[in-house]
Amino acid sequence: MKFHMYGTCAGTEPLRGWRHLSFSIERNGLQYFFDAGESCAYNAYINGIDVAKTRRVVISHTHMDHVGGLANLLWYVRKLDWHKYSEPCPHIDIHIPNLETYEGIMKILKNTEGNFVCNFEIEPHQVYDGLVFEDENFRVTAYHNTHLPHAEGEDWRSFGYLIEGDGKKVFFTGDYGKVSDFADILKENEIDLLLIETGHHSSEKTANTLKEAGVCPKMLGYIHNGEDVRNDPENAIRVTEQILGTKVVVFTDNMDFEL
C-alpha cells in the first residue's frame, strides 16, 4: 500500500506546517481518500498527486477538521478536467456517515461556475457498520466508535475503518472514544498498521491502553496528532515503543509511506 499524507494534525487552530486530517492510498493510478481536512486537494496536487484520479472518499465523521476540504477536492477534480489537465475517474463514490453534510457541500458547489455540472458522476453513500465497499483494489469495512454522542435508535455517526488490499490489513481509527471501540476487531485480525489518532489521547496513554487491551499491531502510526506528538515526536516514538514493543511512525504532512 502506498500512502500519501496531506494533513496529520488534530482539529486545532491554524498551526504552521500542520493541516487537518487527510490521506490517500494509491493503487493502480487511483487515489482513495480517507477524510478530507483543509487543503487536502491543494497539498496533494502540489506534491505531484493527480487529484483527478480520485476514485473514492471515505469520511470517518463529519466534524470540520475531517470534511473541511471535501468541497475543494471535488471542485479541483472538475477544474482539472475542464482545463484538460487530467481526465477524471468517470465515477467518484463518497462514503460519509451523515448525508446532510454531503448535501450541504453540494449546495455550495452548485453555486459556483456552471451549477457544478461535471463530466463525471458523484455518488454519495451513508456509512453503516459492515462492508463499505469492495472493488478491484481494496475492501473497506466500517466499525462505529463512541467519539460522537449516540442515542438508542439513532444512526452511528463516527467510524473506524479496516482497509484490506495488497495482502495487507490497516485499521484507521478516525477519532474514537476509547480503545475498546475497536480492540476486538484488532484482536480478530492480524493488523499490519494501526493508524491511531492522538488528538484526544496522549501517546503514553494510547500505548498503555492498547497494552492493557491486549492490542499490539505489527506497526503503529500516529495520525491526527495532538500536542505531545507534534511537539516531541521522538519522545512519543520512544515511549510508545518501550511500552508496546512495536514499531512506531509519527506521520507528518506531505509525507509518503509504503507498507
N, C-alpha and C positions, 0 to 999 in steps of 0.2 A: 504494500500500500504506500502511495506517495502522498504525503500531507503537505498542504500549504497553509501557513498560519497568517491571518490578516489582522486579527485582534486577539489579544490574550489577557486583557485587563478585566477586572470585576467592574461592576456598574458604578464607577466613581465619577466625580467631577473631571473635567478635562485634565489629562496629565501628559506632559511632553513625552513622546515616544511610546505611548500606550493607547491602544484603541480598544473599544468594546468587542466582545467575543464574536469571532467568526473564523472558520477554517473550511477548507475544501479537501476532498480526497479525489485524486485524479486517476482515471482508468480509461484506457483506450481513447485518449484525447478528450474525454468528457470530464466535467467538473461536477462534483456532488457537494453542495454547500451544507454545512451544519451551523446553524444560527447565522444571523446576518446583522451584526453590530455595525455601528457607524463606520463609514468609509471602507467597507469590505471590498466593494467593487473597484474603488479607486486604488487601494493597496494591491489588489490582485492585478489590475491592468498595468500599473507602473512596474510591477515585478515580473512582467512577461507572461502572465496568465491570460489565455484567450477567454475573456468573460462571456463571450457569445456562445461558448460551448458549455454553458451551464445546463445540466440535464435535470437536476432536482435540487430543491432547497428544503431542508428538514429543520424545523424550529423546535427547540426544547420547550419554550414557553414564551409568552408574548410581552414580557417586560421590554422597555425601550432599549436596554443595552443588548438585547438579543434580536430585535427586529428593526432597529433604527436605520439600518442601511438597506432594507429589503426593497423599498421603492426605487432607490438609486440603482440597485443591482439590476432590476428589471428594465429600468429606463436606459441603462448603459447597453444592455443586450440589444434593445431596439435601436439605439443610436448607432451602434457599431454596424448593425445590419443596414440601416437606411443610408449610411455613408459608405457602404460597401467595403468596410474594413475587415469584416469577417461574416461568414454565413452562420446564422444561429442554428441551434437544435430546433427541429420543427415543433417540438413539444416540450414544455417545461412543467414539471409537477411540483406544486408547493404543498408540503406536508406540515400542517400547522395545528396546534391544539385549540385555537379559537378562531373560527371563520370570520367573526366580526372584525378582527384586526385586519385580515386579508381584504375584506370588503372595503374597509376604510382606506387602505393603501391604494386599492384600485380606483376609488373615488378621486384621490389626489392625482393619480397618474392620468385619469381621463380628462382632467382639466389642464393637461399640458398639451403639446403640439398634436394636432390631428386626432383628438379624442383617444389618443394612445392606441390607434389601430396598428396592429403588428402583423408581420408575415409569419408569425409562429403562434402556437396556442399556449395559453397558460391555464393549467387546471388545478384548482385547489382541492385538498383532501383534509378533512378533520382527522386528527390523530386520536386513536384509541389504543388501549392495551392490545398487544399482539402484533401480527405482521403488518408493517407499514408498507413495504414493497419488496419485491424480489424481481430483479431483472438480470440481464446478461452479465452485469458487473458486480452487483452487491445484493445482499439480503440484509434488511434492517428491521429490527423488532423493537417495539416500544414497551417500556415499563414505567408506570406512573410513579411519581415520588411526592413527598409531602412538603415541597418547597412553598406551594401556594395553599391557602385555606381551601378546604373541601367539605361540603355538606353531603349527607347521605342522599342519594338520588341524583346528584349533580354529576356532570362530566368532569373527569380529571383534566387539569389544565397545565400540568408540568410533568415532563417525561425525561427519562434517560433512554439511551438507545444502544442496543447490541448491534454492531456493524460487522458483517461477515463477508470476506472476499479475499481472493488470492491465498486461500488456505489459512488466513489469519482471523482472529477474533479481537475486536476492540470494543470496549464499553465506554461510552461518553455519558457522564452523569448529568450534564446540564447543571443548573443549580439543584440542590437537594436539601431535604430536611435533616435526615440522619442516615448513617451508613446502613442501617437495617432496611432502608428503602430498596437497596439493591444487593445486599450481601448474599442472599440466597442465589440470585442469578449468577453472581460471580463464582460461587462455590460449585454450581452445577456446570459451569463452562470453564475450560482452560483458557483464560484471558491472556492474550499476548501483550496488550497495552490497555491500561485503565487511564482514561483522561478524566481527571477529577478536579473540580473547582476548589479554590481556596479563598474565594471572596467572602464566604460566611464561616469558614473553618480554617484555623491556622494550620501550617504544615505539621507541627508537632501533634496537635490534636487529631488531625487527619490520620497521621501514621499510627497513633495509639489506638484510635477507634477501629481502624482497619485490622490491626493486630488482634485486638480484643474480639472482633467479629470472626476471626479466622480467615481473613481475606488477604491473599498475597499473590497479586498478578506477577507475571514474568517481568513486566516493566510498568512503572507508574509515571504518568506525565501530568505535571501541574499546569492547569489552564484556568482562564477566568480568575486571574491571580489577585490575591489580596495583598495587604500592605507588607506583611512579613516576608512573603516570597518576592515581591517586587524590590524591596529594599535590600535584601540579603539572600539572593538565590543560592549562593554557595552553602550558606548555613542551612537553608531549607533542605537542600540535597543531602548534606552530611547528616543532619538529624534524622531525616526520614530513612536513609539507608541504614543507619545504626539501629533503628527501631524495627524496621521491616526486613532488612537484609535483601532488598530487591533493588534493581537499577532504577534510578530516578532521573527524569529530564524535566527541566523548567522550560516551558515553551514561551517564546517571545515573539513580538510582532515581526512579520516578514521573514519568518524562519521556515525553511523547508526541512522535511524529515521523511526518511524512508524506513518503513518497517519490514 
